[in-house]
Amino acid sequence: MEELKNKANKLFKLGNYEEAINIYTQILNSDPINYIIILNRSAVYIKMERYQEGLEDAVNVTKMNQTNAKAWGRVGAALYGLNRLEKALIAYNKANELKPNIIYQNMIKDIQKTLSEIKKIKNRLTKSSVTLNKSDFKELPVDMTETLHWCTFQNKVMSLGANPLDAFKDGEVMGFMNDFMKMMKIN
């Protein structure tokens, strides 16, 4: 069992994530409550951006042992990847409470900063009395009009409905929105 774990750990470090997951899963088939293996597999899922699966593994470990800081950290990482920032903040705070760690503390600060920025933007938009009409778009600068007509940009904006927080990670969308808000005198 230890040999398989070491092999999976080595594969993970080498970036052979699928093989690592297969071996961790094989180990768990014979030892389903091995929380170290579950946490290792959670880390691989998170690294692969398969956040839901990573979250499920990490949550299972927190159910087995509510004082496992690493499990709470993985819960936080998976939730962060899923753009569920408020819940990620709770998980990172719990991890840091159990075992203070600079990584958890940095994530807490990062999430708090992002949530604060989101709140500021929401407040600005809520306080704004700007209503847009078709005629407003005719007055857009040429480069902004071209961007709006650009098919890839339109698809990107439409996809943000599923994950609006992704807009904050996209420089192009944020740049456009910033220019647009300046033009509309929202700032």
N, C-alpha and C positions, 0 to 999 in steps of 0.2 A: 504494500500500500504506500509506504514512504517513498519507494522508488518511483512509482507512478506520479505521486505528488511532485517530486523533484523534477521529473521529466516535463510535467505540465507547466510548472513554474518556469523552467528553462525555455519552453516553447513560447510562453507569454512574453518573456523578456526579449526573445528573438522576433516577436511580432507575428508568430504563427498562431493567431487567436482561435481560429476554428478548431485546430488540432488540440489546443489547450482546453477549450470548452469540452470537446469530446472526451478527453481524459478525465477532467474534473467530473463530468457527468457519469462516466464509467465508475469512478470511485464512489460517487454518491448512490449509485444503484446498489452497492453492497453496504454502504455506510451512510444512510440518508440524513443523519443528524450531525454529521461532521461539519461543524460551523466554520472551521478554518477553510475547508474546501469550498463551502458555499460562498464565503466571503471572497475567496480567490476567483471563483467563477463570476461573481458579481463584478469584480474589478475588470475582468476581461470583457464582459458585456458592456460595461460603461465605456471602456476604451474603444469598443467597436461602435459606440453610439447606439447601442441597443438598450436604451435607458429603461424601458419598461421591464425587460427581463432582469436587468441589474437591480432595479428597484425591488422586484419580487424576491430575489435571493436575499438582498440586504434586510428587507422587512422580515423574512422568515427567521433570520438570525436574531433580530431584535425581539422576536416573540420567544425565542429560546433563551435569550439572555439580554434583558433590558438594560444592563449596565455595560454592554460592549460598545465602547466609543467608536471603534473602527466600523462597526455595523451602522451606527448612526451617521458616521461620516459618509459611508457609501450611500445611505438613504438620501443624504443631502446632495451628493454628487449626481445621483440619478434624477432626483427631482429638479435640480438645477438644469440638467440636460433636457428635461421635459418642459422647461420654462414655467415651472410651478414654484416661483421664487419665494412666496410667503411660507410655503411648507418646507422648502429647502432651508430657509433661514431657521425655522424651528428645529430641524434635524441637526444642522451644524451647531446651533447653540447647545443642544443636548449633548452632542459629541464633545464639544469644548468644555462643557460643565463636567463631564465624566473624566476627561483626560485632556487638559489644556494643550493646545497644539497650534503652532503658528499658521499651519495650512488652514485649519478650521477658522482661526481668527481672521485671516485674510479673506476667506470666502464670506464670512459674516459681514465684514466691512464692504466688500464688493457688492453683495446682494443689497445691503442697506443703502448704498449709494445709488444703485440701479433703481430700487423701489422709490427712493426720494426723487430721482429724475422723472420717473413715470408719473409720480404724483404731481410734480410741478407742471409737466406738460398737460396732464388732465385738467389741472386747475386753470391753466391759461386758456385751454380750449373751452372749458365750461364758462369761464368769465367772459369769453369773447361773444360779442353780439353779431359776429359776421355771419351772414347767410350767403351762400354762393348761388349764383344764377348762371345760366348758360353764357350770358354776356360777359361774366367775369373771366371766363376761360379765353374769350377772344382777346382780352387785354394782356394775357400772359406774354412775357418775353418769348422771342422765337425759340431760344434754346430750351425753355421749359415746355413749350408747346410740342417741340420735336420729341422731348423725353416722354411726354404723355402719350404720344402716338406710337412710340416705340413698342412693338409687340412684346418683347422680352420684359420690359419694364412693367407693362400692364399685367402680364402673367405673374410677375413677382409680387406686385401690389395685391392682386386678387388672392394669391396664396397666403398672404398675411392674415386673412380671416381665420385660418386654422390656428396660427401661432402669432398673434400680434406682437409679442415680445421679440420675434425675429427681426422686426423692423429696426430695433435698436442695435442689432449686430450688423446691419447692412449699411455701409457708408453711403451708397448711392441713394437709397431711400431716405436716410436721415438728412443727407445734403439737400435733396429735393424738397423735403418737408420744411427744413429750416428756411430755404429760400422762399418757399411758398408762404410760410407764416410771416416772414419779413414783408413780403409784398402785400399781404393782406393786413398788415399792421397789427398782427396778433402779439408780436413780441413786445 
